[in-house]
Structure formats: C-alpha cells, structure tokens
Amino acid sequence: MRRVICIGECMVELRDAGADTFAKAYAGDAYNTAVYLKRSLPDAQVQFLTATGDDALSRAMREVWREEGIDGSLAFAVSGGSPGLYFIENDARGERRFHYWRSNSAARRWFELLEDQDETVLWGADVIYLSGISLAILNPAERARAIELLRRAHPHIGRIAFDPNVRLALWETAQAAVATIENALSIADVALPSREDARLLLGVDDPIEQIDRLQRIGVREIALTLGADGCLIADGDVRARLPAPHVASITDTSGAGDAFNGAYLATRLRGGSAADAARSGLAVGSRVVAHAGAVVPKSVSHP
C-alpha cells in the first residue's frame, strides 16, 4: 500500500448560504489535498499530520476525516485547543476573499509536537506533502527546523512535494516568505506552484522563465498551474503545456489548486507521467470550481 503524509492545517469553513445562514465545512490547503488524493487513489494510506484541539468542533472535524478515509493517527490533540476558522466570500466570477480567525489554532503546534516524537514516524512514506501555509503558521525558528527535519528524513522517504501557496498576510515580511519558501523548494522533488505564487517568489511573470528559475533552485519536477490557461509541466528536460478543460460556469475557485495537487500526486503514485498527472489534476480542478466550497461532494469531484 502506498503511503502519503500531508502536513498542515484543517480549519472550520463558513460560507454564506443566504438569509444570514452559514454553511459549515472543514478545509485547509493540505487537508484538501489529502482528501482529493485519497479520492483519486482510494487504496493509498493518506495520513494527515497536524494538531487539533479536544473540543466539540475538533472531534467533529476528525469524524469528517474518518468519513473521507483520512488517517488521523499523526494528528496530535492539544488539551484545551481549538481549530482555526475562516469565512469565505465569492464574487460574481467565483474568485474568493477569506476572513480568518486562526491566530490561536492548535494546528500551529504541529511541528512542536512532532519534535517531541520520534521523527522516524515519517520514514517509509512514498510522498510527504506540505505547503507554504504549513510553514507560515509556525514561528520563524520552527520553520527552519522543520525544513531541516525533512532534509534529514529525505533519504528515508520517496518524494517530497511542496506547494508554495504564498499567503503574505501569514508572514512577518515578504522577504521572510521568499527565504523560507526557497529553502523548502531546495529539498522538494516536486513543486506545485501557481503562476501567481511563482511571480511573488521570483519577481517574474513569464511561465517559462518561472520554470527555469525553479529548476535552478533544484526542483526537477514542476507543475505550474496557469488558471484558465491550464498547466505548464517540467520533468527534467521534458516540458509540456496542457490546456484547461472548459468550465461553463465558475462558482468558487476555493480548493481548485488543492484538488489539482491531490489528483496530480495520485496519478504519479500510480506510475503515470507528469503530463498524465497534470491532465488528471486539471480535470478534477475543473469540476471543483463549478461548486461551492473547498471540499466538494465526492460525487462531484470523482463522478
């Protein structure tokens, strides 16, 4: 059985359901990726490494993980802790605006609690996945130690996959974000940035130049998502540009990149090429944007 560890945060998601009514769900970039990966590769063991509280919301969250087939055995429980929360608004084009309440989220302690354990719990994973947000919620000293821990673990695992997912509001400065994310990219086998992420990190907007610079950092395999323009992939010297499927109506772009990541990694774990993986990711992402919420019903994402 293939084993994947996704590292990061899961929060309570609230979105407007009309007439002062809110729909509640659970989401967060690394968690979303875990869900879409599991749905794309049901026979994989997908573990979620995080921290939650021990309150009613955290218990309900863990039950939803269980229903999705996500293994919570690496999720630490913090006594008296609670999850973060966010509210999502969408404009007429489906673009989103987030309002967060996460400064005291238990997930911020994932690395502290992992350090207290034997880091060999990571060994044997076929893929370890994390994002820039997984690192941004830590303090600066912890970020550096987390990357070094993964560097030590690297010889004992298959691949490290990293999505920069740049959210500057989570960082002390833009310079801190760039330095930490470039350090994380230096240990990554697979990078999964968006064009906007790459522009913020590298200061260039041309996708070809973005790929060139990311490979100079040391990443061999890159899937650079381009929104409605599809995806540009690079696997060593092999490059290809793949179009996005047509979407008649975009409702909510939340989770589309995470859905791409999950389906992409699942296809690579099955032995598919980077191009095959990108096609899978684009197909799942195109279904996700047509529905509200970061984690859509399974019947929508994988009909």
N, C-alpha and C positions, 0 to 999 in steps of 0.2 A: 504493500500500500504506500502510495506517495504521501509525503508529509509536508505540510506547509505551515509556517508560523507567520501570522500577520501581527504586527506590533503597532499599537496606537490607542486611540480613544473612541469610545462609543458614548454618545450623548442622547438626551431626550430631545426629540424633534417635535416642534409645534408648528403647524401651518394653518392659515386661515381657511376655515371650512364654511364661512358665510354666517351672517347674522350673529356676530360675536361668539361664534363657535369655533373651537380649535380641534384639529385632528392631531392625535399623538402617535408618534412612532419612535424608533430608535435608530440612530445613524451616526456616522463619523467616517472619515475617508478610509481608514484602514479596516474598520469593521465592514463598511460597504463592499470593499474589495474582497474581503473574506467571504461574504455572502455570495457575491456573483461568481467567485472562483468555485466555491462549493457547488453551486447550482450547475456550473459548466462542467465540473468534474466530480460527480457525486461519490465516486469510490475513493476520493482522497480524504486523508485526515487533515482537516483545516483547524488549526489551533489559533486562538486569539489571546495574545499576551497583552494584558492591560491591568488596570486596577479599578475596582468599583467600590461603592460603599456597601453597607449592610442594611440599608433602608428598603422600604417597600418598592420604590422605583428601581433600585438596583436589582432586587430579586425578580421583579417583572422583566427587566432587561435581560437577565440571564436566562429566564424561561424562553424568551423570544429567540435567543441564540440557540438554545437547545432545539427549538422547533425548526430552526434553519439548518440544523446539523452541525453547528459550530461547536468545537470542543473548547470548553471554558476552563480546562484543568490548569492552564498557565495564567489565568486571570486572578490576581490577588484580591482579597477582600479586606477593606480598610474599616476598622471599627469606628463607627460614628461618621463615616464618609458618605458622600452622595455624588451622583453623576452631574456633569455639566448639562446645560440646557441651551437650546437656541430656537429662535423664531425665524421663519423664512417667509419672505415676501417675493412675489414674482411680478415682473412687468408683462406687458402685452406680448413680448417676444419670448417669454419663458425665462429670461435672464433673472438671476436671483440676487436678493440682498439679505444678509444674515444679521441677526441681533443676538449676541452671545451673553450668557451668564455661566462662565466656566472657570473663573479665577481660583475657585476652591475645589475644582473637580478632583475626585480621588484618582483619576487617570494620570494626573501629574506625578504620581508616585511610582509609576510602573518601573522606572529604572532603579530607583532607590530600593524597591522591594526585590527586584531581580538581583541586584548586587548582594543582597543578603542571602541569596540562594546559591546553589552551585550552577555556574554558567554553562556547565555541560548539558543542562536541560535543552539547550539549543542544538546540540550536536545531533547529527543524523537527519536533520531537516533537508528536504530536497530544495526548498526555497524558503528564504526568510525575506519578508516584505515589510517595508516601513516607508514613511513619508517625511517630508519636511515638517509637517504638523506633529508627527510623533516625536520629533526632536525639539520643536519650538516650545512645546508645553513643559519641557524640562528647564532647570536653571542652567546657565552657561557652563559651569563646571561639569555638570552631569552630561550635557550634550557631548562634550569632548570624550568623557569616559565611556559613554555609550558607543560611540564610533570605534573607540579602541577595543572595547569588548567584542564588537562584531568583527573587527580585524583579526583578533585572536581566534575567534570561532571559525573564521572563513575556511581554513583548511579542513574543517570537520563537517562542513555542510556542502550542499550542491551549489546553489547560486544565491546571491543577494540581489534583490530587486528593489529599486528606490524610485519613488515619485517625488520630485522636489516640492510640488504643491505649495508654492510660495504664497504665504499669507502674512504680509509685512506687519499687520496690526499685532501679531503674536510675538514679534521680535523687538528687542530693545532698539536696534537700528537696522537699516538696510544692509550696512556693512557686516553686521553680525550674522544676518541671514545668509548673505552670499558666502562668507567664510565657512560657516558651518555646513551649508549645503554642498559646497565644492569639496569639503573634506569627506562628506558622506558619499559623494559621487566617486571619489577616488577608490572606494572599496566595493563599489557596485559592479556587478556583472551585467545587469540590465537596468537601463534608465527609462523612465516612463513620463517624460515631461510634456506639458502643453507648450505650444509656441509662445504663449504669454509668459509662462514660467521661465522659459529659456531667455526671453527678451529681458526680463527683470534681472536674471542672474548674469547674463553675458553682455548686455548692452547692445545687442544686435537683433534685427528683426527678420533677416533672411533665413529661412529654414535650413538651407544647405550650409550656410556659414555656422548656424547653431549646431548642426550635426558635427561639422568639422571640429568645432571648439570642444564639444562634449567628448569626442573621441580622443582629443589631445589630453583631456583630463585623465583618461584611462579607461573609459567605458567602451566596451566592444560593441554591445548590442543596445540600440536605442529605438524606441517607438515614439516619435514626436507627433502628437495629435494637433490637428490644424482646424478644429471646429468643423464648420460646414465643408471645408476643403479636404477633409479626410485625414490621412496619416502619411508621414514620411518615415520609412524604416531604414535602419542601417544595421547590418550584422557583419562585422568585419569590413571587408571591401564590397560586400553586396548591398546595394541600395535599391529601393523601390518606393514609388508614390502610389497610394491607393485611394480611390475616391470614397467619399462617404455615401451611404445609401440615402436615397431621397426620403425626407420626412415631411409628410403633408402638413402637419401642424405641430409646432413645438409648444408643449405645456410647461415644462420645468426642466431646466438643464442640470439641476442638482443630481449628483451621483453618476452623471454620464461618464466622466473620466474614470471613476472608480469601477464602473461596470466594464469599461474598456479594459482596465488593468486586470480585473479578475478573469475575464474571458481570454485575454491575451496569455496570461500565465498558465491557465488551464490547458490551452492548446499547445503551448511549448512543453508542458509536462507530459502531454500525450505523445510528444515527438514531432509535432507539426513545425513547419518552418516559421521564421519571423513574419513572413508575408501571410501565411495561413493564420497565424495568431492575430495579426492586425485586422484581417478580414472578420474574424470571429468577434474581436473587440468592437469594431465599428458596427457590426450587425446588432449586438446586444445593446450598445450605447444608443443606437437609433431607436430602439424600442423603448428604452428607459425615458428618453426626453419627451416622449409623447404622453407621459403620465406624470401625475403629481407625486412628489416625494423622492427622497434619495434612494430608498429601497422599495421598489415597486413589487406588486404581487408576482409570485413565481410564474404564474400563467402568462404574464405579460413579457417578462424578460426571457423566458425559456419555454415558449409555447410548444 
